Amino acid sequence: MEINKYNVLVKKHTPKENILLNGLISFIVGGFMGVLGEVLVELYAYFLHIPTKEASTFMIITLVFFGCFFTALGFFDNLVKFARCGLIVPITGFAHAMMSAALEYKREGFVTGLGSNMFKLAGSVILFGVVSAYAFGLLRIIIMGG
Amino acid sequence: MIYVNAFIFCGIVCLIGQLILDNTKLTPGHITTMFVIIGAFLDSFNIYDKFVLWAGGGALVPITSFGHLLIHGAMDTVNTFGVMGLFMGMFDLTSSGIVAAIIFSFFFSLFFQPRD
């Protein structure tokens, strides 16, 4: 088969991704995650009588809990496939990455499987977060003096 | 009003991520890593604090707030201990998210089986 024909065939059978629709879905889902975060912060602050700063910590823990729980139950993967970045970019994506790595590698044993592979997907977030925060912190000390 | 702001801010961050995901060959791992670095960058010049004031919890939900909290914790100890403080306080504020993710992942992985 000629290479041109082959390319045409490949293009025909590659599933088309609707970029606009994907963007719209992730905008809406992500937006509702943001609203959910704000609602949780206000609920915690109101019912537990704690300052907003601590309430936002509680909110992050709640979202991480549900991210892990729904991934463990199995249906969060389908939600992520549907909403993509709408669920990956919020903190639930971090929980999802850790939980799915933990589930996947636990059959290889506790130390060599679970222990060494749990951060396989989420580790880069922590590593580059710390490195960049260190670099920007140094920069800030040099420029603004702390 | 703050709910609308939260919706807009978090939605736009997710939209940017989705556009990067669709138009380049980067994986979700690249995107979350990039967003953490962007969050740390924005917070080193106090820009992210303005987003938090404007959008409230909506600005704390995306992964960019992870970078923001890292540098916030580090700067708090820098104010008291100088350059050494950079090593001391970095996880002060983010520890809740990381510890929660570790604890829940570990215990759920004991009880649940992976789905094929």
Interface residues (C-beta under 8 A of the other chain):
Chain A: E17 I19 N22 G23 I25 S26 F27 I28 V29 G30 G31 F32 M33 G34 V35 L36 G37 E38 V39 L40 V41 E42 S56 T57 M59 I60 I61 L63 V64 F65 C68 F69 T71 A72 L73 G74 D77 R84 C85 G86 I88 V89 P90 I91 G93 F94 A95 A97 M98 M99 S100 A101 A102 L103 E104 K106 R107 L114 M118 L121 A122 S124 V125 I126 F128 G129 V130 S132 A133 Y134 F136 G137 L138 L139 R140 I141 G146
Chain B: I2 Y3 A6 F7 I8 F9 C10 G11 I12 V13 C14 L15 G17 Q18 L19 L21 D22 N23 P28 G29 I31 T32 T33 F35 V36 I37 A40 F41 D43 S44 F45 A55 G56 G57 G58 A59 L60 V61 P62 I63 S65 F66 G67 L70 I71 A74 M75 V78 N79 G82 V83 L86 M90 L93 T94 S96 G97 I98 A100 A101 I102 F104 S105 F106 F108 S109 L110 F111 F112 Q113 P114 R115
